Amino acid sequence: MAERTTYYWSKMYTNQIKSGDTYDKLKKCITINIVDFECIPLDKIHTSYHITEGETGYRLTEVFEIHYLELPKLENINIARDENEAITQWMEFIDAKSREVMEMLSQKNKDIKKAYDMLQVISKDEKARMAYEAREAEIHDQMTRIETAREEGANKKAIKIAQNLLKMGFVIEQVAQASELSVEEVEEIKKKMVH
C-alpha cells in the first residue's frame, strides 16, 4: 500500500509540469487514503507522512503529504482519539452504519451537515433522485450549449476574418496567423471561395 500510494502521489506531482516548464510550477500534492482495513502498524486512526531528515525530523519540503485514515481502528477502544476532532468526525461519518449516527455527526460539524444534506437529497426515493439527476443533467446540457454556441460564434468570426484577408491578397500563412485558424482550414476556405 505504501509503494502504491507513493507511486500515485508521484504521478500526480510530476504531471503538473510539461517539458520545458520550471519547477516553481509544481504545487503541493496531498494523497488521502481512506481504507476499510488496517495497513499501518501504529495505534492511530489517522497517520500522516512527510519527507523529513532522519535524526532531527527537519522537514525537507512541504510538497509531499500522504494521509491514511483507517476506518476499522475506530472500533479499537485502545486507540486514543478526540471525538471532537474534525478528522475523527469525518471518519465516523464515512463509517456510519445508521442514519441516527449521521444526523448526530451533522449537528456537530457544519461541513458534515452540508454533506449529509446532499446525501439526503440524492438518496430520497427513486423519483426524487431521478428528478435531481435530471436537473443536474439539464444544467450541464445548458452550459454545454452555451459553450458550443460561443465556440461556433468565435469560429464564424475567424472564418469571416480569413475570407476578408484572402480577398485582400494576404498569403495563407499570414491569414492563418491572424485568424488563429490552421493553414489547412484557411486552404479549405480559399478553395470554397474559388468555387
C-alpha positions as a LaTeX table, in Angstrom:
\begin{tabular}{lrrr}
\hline
Residue & $x$ (\AA) & $y$ (\AA) & $z$ (\AA) \\
\hline
Met1 & 0.00 & 0.00 & 0.00 \\
Ala2 & 2.84 & 2.42 & 0.83 \\
Glu3 & 4.51 & 1.85 & $-2.54$ \\
Arg4 & 1.21 & 2.13 & $-4.41$ \\
Thr5 & 0.33 & 5.37 & $-2.65$ \\
Thr6 & 3.76 & 6.89 & $-3.24$ \\
Tyr7 & 3.57 & 5.89 & $-6.91$ \\
Tyr8 & 0.21 & 7.61 & $-7.44$ \\
Trp9 & 1.35 & 10.64 & $-5.45$ \\
Ser10 & 4.43 & 10.92 & $-7.70$ \\
Lys11 & 2.33 & 10.73 & $-10.88$ \\
Met12 & 0.00 & 13.45 & $-9.60$ \\
Tyr13 & 3.01 & 15.60 & $-8.67$ \\
Thr14 & 5.03 & 15.18 & $-11.86$ \\
Asn15 & 2.02 & 15.58 & $-14.17$ \\
Gln16 & 1.79 & 19.23 & $-13.12$ \\
Ile17 & 4.59 & 20.30 & $-15.47$ \\
Lys18 & 5.49 & 19.66 & $-19.07$ \\
Ser19 & 8.88 & 19.55 & $-20.74$ \\
Gly20 & 10.46 & 22.99 & $-20.58$ \\
Asp21 & 8.45 & 24.18 & $-17.54$ \\
Thr22 & 10.26 & 25.41 & $-14.45$ \\
Tyr23 & 9.99 & 23.65 & $-11.10$ \\
Asp24 & 8.23 & 26.63 & $-9.49$ \\
Lys25 & 5.05 & 25.50 & $-11.27$ \\
Leu26 & 4.94 & 22.40 & $-9.03$ \\
Lys27 & 2.33 & 22.70 & $-6.26$ \\
Lys28 & 1.84 & 20.73 & $-3.07$ \\
Cys29 & 0.10 & 17.38 & $-3.57$ \\
Ile30 & $-1.79$ & 15.63 & $-0.80$ \\
Thr31 & $-2.85$ & 11.99 & $-1.02$ \\
Ile32 & $-5.57$ & 10.80 & 1.37 \\
Asn33 & $-6.19$ & 7.07 & 1.72 \\
Ile34 & $-9.48$ & 6.16 & 3.41 \\
Val35 & $-9.23$ & 2.42 & 3.90 \\
Asp36 & $-11.55$ & $-0.24$ & 5.32 \\
Phe37 & $-8.64$ & $-2.37$ & 6.53 \\
Glu38 & $-5.71$ & $-1.86$ & 8.88 \\
Cys39 & $-2.48$ & $-1.20$ & 6.99 \\
Ile40 & $-0.29$ & 0.89 & 9.30 \\
Pro41 & 1.15 & $-0.93$ & 12.34 \\
Leu42 & 0.57 & 2.05 & 14.66 \\
Asp43 & $-2.15$ & 2.60 & 17.25 \\
Lys44 & $-3.52$ & 5.67 & 15.46 \\
Ile45 & $-6.64$ & 6.07 & 13.34 \\
His46 & $-5.02$ & 8.85 & 11.30 \\
Thr47 & $-1.37$ & 8.92 & 10.27 \\
Ser48 & 0.37 & 11.50 & 8.08 \\
Tyr49 & 3.70 & 11.29 & 6.29 \\
His50 & 6.18 & 13.87 & 5.04 \\
Ile51 & 9.81 & 13.90 & 3.87 \\
Thr52 & 11.91 & 14.54 & 6.96 \\
Glu53 & 15.57 & 14.27 & 7.94 \\
Gly54 & 16.21 & 11.02 & 9.84 \\
Glu55 & 17.75 & 12.35 & 13.07 \\
Thr56 & 16.38 & 15.86 & 13.51 \\
Gly57 & 12.96 & 15.45 & 11.92 \\
Tyr58 & 13.62 & 18.59 & 9.82 \\
Arg59 & 11.04 & 18.69 & 7.02 \\
Leu60 & 12.77 & 18.94 & 3.64 \\
Thr61 & 9.74 & 20.18 & 1.72 \\
Glu62 & 6.03 & 20.86 & 2.15 \\
Val63 & 5.05 & 19.43 & $-1.25$ \\
Phe64 & 4.85 & 15.80 & $-0.06$ \\
Glu65 & 1.94 & 14.79 & 2.17 \\
Ile66 & 0.27 & 11.40 & 2.49 \\
His67 & $-2.50$ & 10.53 & 4.95 \\
Tyr68 & $-4.04$ & 7.22 & 5.98 \\
Leu69 & $-7.47$ & 7.09 & 7.62 \\
Glu70 & $-8.07$ & 3.53 & 8.79 \\
Leu71 & $-11.78$ & 3.04 & 9.45 \\
Pro72 & $-11.55$ & $-0.32$ & 11.33 \\
Lys73 & $-9.42$ & 1.36 & 14.02 \\
Leu74 & $-12.44$ & 3.43 & 15.05 \\
Glu75 & $-13.70$ & 0.27 & 16.79 \\
Asn76 & $-10.46$ & $-0.21$ & 18.76 \\
Ile77 & $-11.07$ & 1.26 & 22.23 \\
Asn78 & $-7.33$ & 1.13 & 22.99 \\
Ile79 & $-6.57$ & 3.79 & 20.39 \\
Ala80 & $-6.81$ & 7.30 & 21.81 \\
Arg81 & $-8.73$ & 9.88 & 19.79 \\
Asp82 & $-10.51$ & 13.17 & 20.24 \\
Glu83 & $-14.22$ & 12.74 & 19.48 \\
Asn84 & $-14.48$ & 16.48 & 18.75 \\
Glu85 & $-11.62$ & 16.49 & 16.24 \\
Ala86 & $-12.92$ & 17.10 & 12.70 \\
Ile87 & $-10.94$ & 14.21 & 11.19 \\
Thr88 & $-12.45$ & 11.74 & 13.69 \\
Gln89 & $-15.95$ & 13.06 & 13.00 \\
Trp90 & $-15.48$ & 12.67 & 9.22 \\
Met91 & $-14.19$ & 9.12 & 9.66 \\
Glu92 & $-17.18$ & 8.27 & 11.84 \\
Phe93 & $-19.49$ & 9.83 & 9.25 \\
Ile94 & $-17.93$ & 7.82 & 6.41 \\
Asp95 & $-18.13$ & 4.65 & 8.50 \\
Ala96 & $-21.62$ & 5.33 & 9.93 \\
Lys97 & $-23.93$ & 2.32 & 9.97 \\
Ser98 & $-27.13$ & 4.24 & 10.77 \\
Arg99 & $-28.96$ & 7.44 & 9.88 \\
Glu100 & $-29.01$ & 8.41 & 13.58 \\
Val101 & $-25.20$ & 8.45 & 13.78 \\
Met102 & $-25.02$ & 10.54 & 10.60 \\
Glu103 & $-27.57$ & 13.02 & 11.95 \\
Met104 & $-25.73$ & 13.31 & 15.28 \\
Leu105 & $-22.42$ & 14.00 & 13.50 \\
Ser106 & $-24.04$ & 16.50 & 11.14 \\
Gln107 & $-25.17$ & 18.51 & 14.19 \\
Lys108 & $-21.57$ & 18.67 & 15.49 \\
Asn109 & $-19.88$ & 19.77 & 12.26 \\
Lys110 & $-21.22$ & 22.27 & 9.68 \\
Asp111 & $-19.22$ & 20.73 & 6.81 \\
Ile112 & $-20.57$ & 17.28 & 7.62 \\
Lys113 & $-24.05$ & 18.87 & 7.74 \\
Lys114 & $-23.60$ & 20.03 & 4.12 \\
Ala115 & $-22.50$ & 16.54 & 3.05 \\
Tyr116 & $-25.37$ & 14.95 & 4.97 \\
Asp117 & $-27.94$ & 17.30 & 3.41 \\
Met118 & $-26.62$ & 16.46 & $-0.06$ \\
Leu119 & $-26.87$ & 12.74 & 0.73 \\
Gln120 & $-30.45$ & 13.29 & 1.86 \\
Val121 & $-31.31$ & 14.85 & $-1.49$ \\
Ile122 & $-29.74$ & 12.16 & $-3.63$ \\
Ser123 & $-30.87$ & 9.21 & $-1.55$ \\
Lys124 & $-34.58$ & 10.07 & $-1.42$ \\
Asp125 & $-37.00$ & 7.85 & $-3.28$ \\
Glu126 & $-36.05$ & 6.98 & $-6.82$ \\
Lys127 & $-38.38$ & 9.56 & $-8.36$ \\
Ala128 & $-36.85$ & 12.40 & $-6.37$ \\
Arg129 & $-33.33$ & 11.18 & $-7.13$ \\
Met130 & $-34.12$ & 10.91 & $-10.84$ \\
Ala131 & $-35.60$ & 14.44 & $-10.80$ \\
Tyr132 & $-32.45$ & 15.74 & $-9.09$ \\
Glu133 & $-30.22$ & 13.98 & $-11.63$ \\
Ala134 & $-32.37$ & 15.31 & $-14.49$ \\
Arg135 & $-31.98$ & 18.87 & $-13.15$ \\
Glu136 & $-28.21$ & 18.39 & $-12.86$ \\
Ala137 & $-28.05$ & 16.97 & $-16.40$ \\
Glu138 & $-30.08$ & 19.91 & $-17.75$ \\
Ile139 & $-27.69$ & 22.38 & $-16.11$ \\
His140 & $-24.73$ & 20.58 & $-17.69$ \\
Asp141 & $-26.52$ & 20.47 & $-21.06$ \\
Gln142 & $-27.27$ & 24.22 & $-20.90$ \\
Met143 & $-23.65$ & 25.01 & $-20.07$ \\
Thr144 & $-22.50$ & 22.78 & $-22.96$ \\
Arg145 & $-24.91$ & 24.52 & $-25.38$ \\
Ile146 & $-23.67$ & 27.95 & $-24.25$ \\
Glu147 & $-20.03$ & 26.91 & $-24.65$ \\
Thr148 & $-20.74$ & 25.34 & $-28.06$ \\
Ala149 & $-22.54$ & 28.48 & $-29.25$ \\
Arg150 & $-19.63$ & 30.60 & $-28.01$ \\
Glu151 & $-17.14$ & 28.40 & $-29.86$ \\
Glu152 & $-19.26$ & 28.40 & $-33.04$ \\
Gly153 & $-19.52$ & 32.20 & $-32.88$ \\
Ala154 & $-15.76$ & 32.54 & $-32.48$ \\
Asn155 & $-15.22$ & 30.10 & $-35.36$ \\
Lys156 & $-17.60$ & 32.01 & $-37.66$ \\
Lys157 & $-15.79$ & 35.24 & $-36.82$ \\
Ala158 & $-12.40$ & 33.62 & $-37.56$ \\
Ile159 & $-13.71$ & 32.33 & $-40.91$ \\
Lys160 & $-15.02$ & 35.82 & $-41.82$ \\
Ile161 & $-11.65$ & 37.36 & $-40.94$ \\
Ala162 & $-9.88$ & 34.73 & $-43.05$ \\
Gln163 & $-12.18$ & 35.37 & $-46.03$ \\
Asn164 & $-11.60$ & 39.13 & $-45.84$ \\
Leu165 & $-7.83$ & 38.74 & $-45.59$ \\
Leu166 & $-7.77$ & 36.31 & $-48.51$ \\
Lys167 & $-9.79$ & 38.81 & $-50.61$ \\
Met168 & $-7.19$ & 41.45 & $-49.71$ \\
Gly169 & $-4.45$ & 39.19 & $-51.07$ \\
Phe170 & $-2.74$ & 38.04 & $-47.88$ \\
Val171 & $-0.87$ & 34.73 & $-48.11$ \\
Ile172 & $-2.32$ & 31.64 & $-46.43$ \\
Glu173 & 0.23 & 31.56 & $-43.57$ \\
Gln174 & $-0.49$ & 35.22 & $-42.68$ \\
Val175 & $-4.24$ & 34.59 & $-42.79$ \\
Ala176 & $-3.86$ & 31.53 & $-40.55$ \\
Gln177 & $-1.84$ & 33.51 & $-38.02$ \\
Ala178 & $-4.23$ & 36.49 & $-37.98$ \\
Ser179 & $-7.43$ & 34.39 & $-37.79$ \\
Glu180 & $-6.00$ & 31.74 & $-35.41$ \\
Leu181 & $-7.14$ & 29.04 & $-37.85$ \\
Ser182 & $-4.87$ & 26.29 & $-39.10$ \\
Val183 & $-3.20$ & 26.54 & $-42.50$ \\
Glu184 & $-5.35$ & 23.58 & $-43.63$ \\
Glu185 & $-8.56$ & 25.36 & $-42.57$ \\
Val186 & $-7.53$ & 28.52 & $-44.45$ \\
Glu187 & $-6.70$ & 26.47 & $-47.55$ \\
Glu188 & $-10.18$ & 24.90 & $-47.36$ \\
Ile189 & $-11.79$ & 28.37 & $-47.05$ \\
Lys190 & $-9.79$ & 29.59 & $-50.08$ \\
Lys191 & $-10.94$ & 26.57 & $-52.15$ \\
Lys192 & $-14.61$ & 27.30 & $-51.32$ \\
Met193 & $-14.16$ & 30.97 & $-52.26$ \\
Val194 & $-12.78$ & 30.00 & $-55.68$ \\
His195 & $-15.81$ & 27.76 & $-56.39$ \\
\hline
\end{tabular}
